[in-house]
Amino acid sequence: MRRGAILQSLRTLVAALALGVLVWYIARNEITGEEQVEVPIRVVAAGDCRVTAKNGGPPRVNVMLAGPMLPLQHARDDIRQDKEFARLELSSEHVGELRIPTDELELKSLSDRRIRLRVVDREVRLVVTPLARLTLPVKVVTDLDPLRYSVQTTPRHVIVHGPKALLDGLTELKTEPLKLREIADAGKQPSWLGYVDIVTVLQGQRIECNEPSVYVNILFGEKVETLEVKEVPVRYVAEPGFPYEVKIEPGQRTATVVVHGPRSVILGNPQIRDQILVFVKIDSSLKPSETPYLIERQHWLPEGVVLDRISVPDKVSVDILERKPPASGGP
């Protein structure tokens, strides 16, 4: 009897548990409810643009789900994991701060028809920023006198990507400041080597850069500067009273001269371009000839400046001609 009573009790307990599970399952499928879900919006913009919500975060929209509790939970989980559930296409005219009605969103249909979906927000507020990509040189920022050092960077140029309005005004990208004055003044080392971070936050906006830093080699001492001077006239020098006319071949009457020297000399002399001379010396023994003379080209440079190259040949083609008598006047 005792054993039979125990078995009967176990049967009753199992039946009660099964009934409870059945009631729970029916309740989960029959009792309805509502739940609000925040859904990310996949924005497809024309051109290279950055699209964010008004607060700077990713675009989102709130939707309300209603239906039986168990299917409701399944639909909620599916929506949260679906990055394509809400979609918005923007044209090239959509730039700046926008207020897009939510009826322009494309929403996927729910697989369970028992679940009803309603968009809570009336509009989506977006910020669309056109982007640009540029290749810019890197400028190393230091506390040294720019005349007293030279610098090499690796790489010399970087690729940046960011707001077009910000990049359009950029001609270079700067590094974080380097404090080297004490090292240079101590005179114990000829140079400084190391990596320096590139500044990527400009006017409160972050830009992307293909290099986070550059390798810098700074040589202490005066920097060498290169100067190119175009359209330097090629002149001739003859003794006073030289009786003939001198003509230089048309294609050799001007030259492009490239020089280098200490930066203080190159940049500190505002008249340096006018002081660079190119000329030929005419020997007094030269006579008119049917063929031009080839005369050695010479030059004169300010002190401290070194010649790199001159565009005209080493020997300049010169014609020596009889002077034409002046035209006679009337009676």
PyMOL commands that set and color helices and strands:
alter all, ss='L'
color gray80, all
select helices_A, chain A and resi 2-30+69-81+102-104+146-148+164-167+181-186+250-252+263-268
alter helices_A, ss='H'
color red, helices_A
select strands_A, chain A and resi 32-45+49-53+60-68+86-90+96-101+106-107+116-119+123-139+149-154+157-163+173-174+191-197+201-202+205-206+208-209+213-220+224-237+245-248+254-262+277-281+293-296+298-300+306-310+315-321
alter strands_A, ss='S'
color yellow, strands_A
deselect
rebuild
show_as cartoon
